[in-house]
Structures are given as structure tokens and as C-alpha cells.
Amino acid sequence: MTHAASAATPAEGSAGLLAIRHLRKEYRAGQPVLKDISLDIEGRGVTAIIGPSGTGKSTLIRCINRLVDPTSGEIWFEGRDLARLRGDALRLARRRIGMVFQEYNLVERLSVIENVLSGRLGYVPAWRAFLRRFPADDVARAFDLIDAVGLGEDFATRRADQLSGGQRQRVGIARAIMQSPGLILADEPTSSLDPKTSVEIMELMAQISRERSIPIVINIHNVELARRYAQRIIGMSRGEVVYDGSPDGLGDSHLKEIYGGEDWL
């Protein structure tokens, strides 16, 4: 059963708070992929979004950071409605939202340290970004983050195309942290990984959220990983939220409503 969010406009300046109000997305007129989604995401912990393919999980994540433009609704983050921002205002707001992708989205020909430093592109002048000349403090922090995500210093100069999938995802996570985000979004971060590496990546993201006080919203197919590492689970079906609660409260009846049928249980 859905725990409906309040329809009231969120207070501006609520640090770390994401508030989604009546979000709707149509790729084709009259065929909504997201139907009137309203959610509040607190400024801490891991929130996992589960549901079958095609139910709108990735679209929801991509609407939040405006990789996809919503058809209607509001997306409040740190006092601003992201759905209405354009140009420089949107670019500045996106600096505070880190993104981790299923296919990593690294620049293959660049080194690990250069990929991590790309998380600072929104903070440096255009000429520095073009020449890849970053302040010394940023470079030192990038080295620290490479170590923090479980890659040694010897990885810093390796090209991204020389890395395994799990190593690439660690670089992507370090890049997201490099943005100094108030929120990290992860779109199927384990789908391209083997089971052991998937667990390691989820453990790393849970650790980052806990130790660095960064809320993380993860779109994930693996229900057991969601139960194990998330403090809150949002279940979606046919573009709507049909479950919003704790992992302990997610029962077979909810999973049947989310995924349909019983054979897969």
C-alpha cells in the first residue's frame, strides 16, 4: 500500500531534501510512463526503487536530475524546483546531484584520475576544464577518493578502458562524490556486474551514504540487494508507486503487486 506524500509545497532551504510533487512523464501524448508520482526523500540513508522493466524507475531517476524533462509536476531540491530550471541555473543545481550509471559513462581514453576530476567540471572555469588543469586541492582530493572507493594509487594513471566492470563502477562512484553532492542518484549500478561485485558495490555505496552523510537513491532490479542495503524501499508498477516503506515490511503480497504473478517468487 502506498504511503502518500503530502501535497504541500516543501519548505525552501531544506538541505538534502528531495520532494517530488505530482510528477508525470509522457514520451507519447496520453501514454504516461510516470503517473502522478509524489515522494519525499530524506537527507540521509539509501532509498532503493524496485519494479519490473518498463515501469518508469529509470525515467524517475532521470527526471530528478533533468536528463529527461518531466511533462508536468515539481521536483524540489535544496529549495529549488528543478523541473523549472533552465540554462545556468540548472547547471548549478546539477552540481549538487551526483550520478552513477549502469554503463559507467567514463571517458575510456582518459585516466582514472582524470575521470574522477571530471566531477569538478561544474566548479572550474571553462578554460581549466578544457585544458584539464584542476586546482591542487581538487587533485589531492581525487587521489583520496580513488583510495576511498577501494582502488589503490597505482590505478590513478590507468586508462578507464583497462579496468574491469567493478573497477569502472568504483571510478564512477568516486566521480560522483567528487561533485560534493547533496544527493547521489544511481541508475541500475549493479546490472552489468557479477553477483559478488554487485554486493561489493552496494556495500561501498551504503558505506559512503553512512560515513559521508550523502543520501543515495538507487534504481535496482535485485530485490534482495535492496532489502539488504536500503533503509527504505519504493516499489513501482506501471508508472505508479505501490509500496513505500521499510525492507522488513516488504512482503510477498507487495512483490506480487509490484511484479505481478506468483511464479517468480
PALUMBA-942551 format. One line per 8 residues: number of its first residue (from 1); their letters; for each residue x, y, z of C-alpha. Coordinates in steps of 0.02 Angstrom, whole numbers, plus 50000, padded with zeros to 5 digits. Each point is the difference from the previous one (the first is absolute). Layout:
<atoms>
NUM	A	X:Y:Z ~ ...
</atoms>
This chain:
<atoms>
1	MTHAASAA	50000:50000:50000 ~ 50067:50171:49954 ~ 50045:50122:50137 ~ 49947:50159:49913 ~ 50107:50155:50017 ~ 49925:50164:50054 ~ 49947:50110:49856 ~ 50062:50157:50087
9	TPAEGSAG	50143:50095:49920 ~ 50161:49956:50093 ~ 50085:50132:50103 ~ 50140:50085:49904 ~ 50176:49977:50063 ~ 49972:49824:50067 ~ 50179:49937:49980 ~ 50015:49828:49926
17	LLAIRHLR	49812:49981:49975 ~ 49927:49942:49835 ~ 49813:50028:49982 ~ 49909:49939:49845 ~ 49823:50064:49971 ~ 49877:49931:49871 ~ 50138:49951:49878 ~ 49940:49940:49831
25	KEYRAGQP	50101:49950:49848 ~ 49932:49958:49828 ~ 50113:49954:49855 ~ 49843:49984:49895 ~ 49846:50108:50031 ~ 49872:49912:50107 ~ 50118:49855:50044 ~ 50080:50046:50166
33	VLKDISLD	50154:49906:50058 ~ 49987:50087:50169 ~ 49828:50035:50071 ~ 49982:50132:50136 ~ 50152:49950:50105 ~ 50016:50089:50168 ~ 50143:49954:50116 ~ 50110:50075:50136
41	IEGRGVTA	50180:49938:50012 ~ 50084:50038:50165 ~ 50176:50069:50010 ~ 50081:49837:50057 ~ 50014:49815:49963 ~ 49971:49891:49848 ~ 49832:49995:49911 ~ 49976:49859:49874
49	IIGPSGTG	49873:50009:49858 ~ 49945:49828:49939 ~ 49880:49940:49867 ~ 49992:49910:49833 ~ 50082:50065:49842 ~ 49900:50135:49915 ~ 49911:50058:50156 ~ 50085:50171:50004
57	KSTLIRCI	50142:49976:50127 ~ 50137:50068:49887 ~ 49886:50137:49935 ~ 49969:50056:50179 ~ 50187:50007:50038 ~ 50034:50093:49838 ~ 49860:50124:50029 ~ 50074:50046:50169
65	NRLVDPTS	50164:50059:49925 ~ 49916:50059:49840 ~ 50084:49880:49880 ~ 49817:49979:49953 ~ 49879:50146:50005 ~ 49840:49963:50098 ~ 49834:50032:49915 ~ 49929:50080:50157
73	GEIWFEGR	50028:50008:50188 ~ 50130:50067:50120 ~ 50170:49936:50057 ~ 50060:50099:50151 ~ 50181:49984:50052 ~ 50091:50117:50119 ~ 49865:50132:49983 ~ 49986:50000:49810
81	DLARLRGD	49876:49918:49882 ~ 50115:49909:49879 ~ 49857:49974:49878 ~ 49995:50187:49964 ~ 50186:50036:49990 ~ 50087:50039:49836 ~ 50174:50047:49942 ~ 50127:50053:50131
89	ALRLARRR	49877:49977:50143 ~ 49975:49817:49952 ~ 50187:49974:49977 ~ 50035:50069:50174 ~ 49865:49892:50079 ~ 50067:49843:49913 ~ 50169:50026:50081 ~ 49920:49943:50163
97	IGMVFQEY	49928:49839:49927 ~ 50125:49861:49968 ~ 49955:49865:49874 ~ 50057:49819:49991 ~ 49956:49909:49838 ~ 49970:49819:49953 ~ 50126:50012:49857 ~ 50120:50107:50102
105	NLVERLSV	50007:50147:49876 ~ 50187:50022:50018 ~ 50111:50079:49867 ~ 50090:49843:49945 ~ 50158:50082:49934 ~ 50027:50102:50159 ~ 50086:49941:50158 ~ 49912:49958:50161
113	IENVLSGR	50056:50162:50083 ~ 49938:50102:49851 ~ 49831:49914:50005 ~ 49983:50033:50187 ~ 50051:50182:49978 ~ 49863:50020:49869 ~ 49883:50007:50150 ~ 50067:50176:50027
121	LGYVPAWR	49964:50063:49824 ~ 49851:50101:50061 ~ 50109:50090:50127 ~ 50148:50059:49896 ~ 50015:50131:49861 ~ 49973:49936:49823 ~ 50183:50023:49952 ~ 50058:49892:50146
129	AFLRRFPA	49874:49866:49953 ~ 50056:50002:49818 ~ 50184:49984:50047 ~ 49959:49879:50144 ~ 50096:50113:50119 ~ 49920:49981:50171 ~ 50048:50083:50164 ~ 50126:49904:50107
137	DDVARAFD	49870:49974:50136 ~ 49884:49915:49876 ~ 50139:49887:49938 ~ 50046:49950:50178 ~ 49818:49964:50040 ~ 49981:49895:49842 ~ 50147:49892:50054 ~ 49919:49980:50172
145	LIDAVGLG	49835:49947:49921 ~ 50083:49872:49887 ~ 50068:49921:50158 ~ 49834:50020:50093 ~ 49904:49899:49868 ~ 50123:49857:50013 ~ 50121:50037:49858 ~ 50183:50027:50042
153	EDFATRRA	50107:50145:49941 ~ 50071:49891:49861 ~ 49828:50007:49917 ~ 50003:50189:49985 ~ 50097:50004:49837 ~ 49917:49850:49918 ~ 49884:50033:49854 ~ 49817:49966:50033
161	DQLSGGQR	49993:49873:49859 ~ 50127:49891:50094 ~ 49884:49974:50149 ~ 49876:49863:50045 ~ 49816:50040:50019 ~ 50010:50009:50189 ~ 50153:50113:49992 ~ 49913:50114:49876
169	QRVGIARA	49849:50015:50113 ~ 50113:50047:50145 ~ 50073:50139:49892 ~ 49823:50057:49959 ~ 49957:50005:50185 ~ 50158:50100:50039 ~ 49955:50122:49861 ~ 49826:50024:50075
177	IMQSPGLI	50073:50035:50173 ~ 50124:50121:49921 ~ 49853:50114:49962 ~ 49972:50029:50186 ~ 49818:49949:49972 ~ 49852:50022:50113 ~ 49923:49847:49916 ~ 50063:49853:49897
185	LADEPTSS	49889:49913:49873 ~ 50048:49826:49939 ~ 49915:49926:49847 ~ 50019:49810:50003 ~ 50180:50008:50066 ~ 50017:49811:50018 ~ 49910:49936:49845 ~ 50160:49979:49899
193	LDPKTSVE	50094:49916:50143 ~ 50017:49822:50063 ~ 49915:49955:50167 ~ 50157:50016:50108 ~ 50048:50168:49926 ~ 49820:50060:50015 ~ 50005:49968:50188 ~ 50167:50092:50014
201	IMELMAQI	49932:50152:49907 ~ 49842:50005:50106 ~ 50104:49986:50158 ~ 50109:50143:49939 ~ 49850:50111:49962 ~ 49919:49964:50167 ~ 50165:50041:50086 ~ 50016:50164:49905
209	SRERSIPI	49823:50051:50045 ~ 50029:49959:50183 ~ 50175:50072:50023 ~ 49984:50153:49888 ~ 49817:50037:50042 ~ 49948:50000:49817 ~ 49824:49936:49961 ~ 50001:49876:49856
217	VINIHNVE	49852:49950:49891 ~ 50031:49838:49905 ~ 49897:49925:49860 ~ 50033:49813:50015 ~ 49930:49836:49933 ~ 50070:49887:50136 ~ 49870:49996:50139 ~ 50114:49911:50123
225	LARRYAQR	50137:50130:49980 ~ 49869:50135:50027 ~ 49940:49915:50159 ~ 50177:49977:50063 ~ 50069:50175:49974 ~ 49856:50123:49991 ~ 49912:50080:50147 ~ 49848:50035:49892
233	IIGMSRGE	49926:49913:49849 ~ 49887:50078:49870 ~ 49910:49873:49892 ~ 49934:50057:49831 ~ 49879:49917:49879 ~ 49932:50073:49838 ~ 50066:50174:50037 ~ 49929:50011:50175
241	VVYDGSPD	50066:49977:50177 ~ 49916:49847:50075 ~ 50116:49974:50151 ~ 50096:50125:50105 ~ 50071:49937:50163 ~ 50135:49902:50090 ~ 50087:49845:49931 ~ 49927:49899:50144
249	GLGDSHLK	49824:50049:49948 ~ 50022:49943:49820 ~ 49906:49835:49990 ~ 49950:49878:49864 ~ 49832:50087:49978 ~ 50091:50163:49960 ~ 50119:49913:49880 ~ 49852:49922:49908
257	EIYGGEDW	49923:50173:49983 ~ 50165:50073:49939 ~ 50053:49863:49880 ~ 49838:49907:49967 ~ 49967:49814:50014 ~ 50071:49872:50120 ~ 50112:49887:49896 ~ 50157:50103:50025
265	L	49987:50005:50191
</atoms>
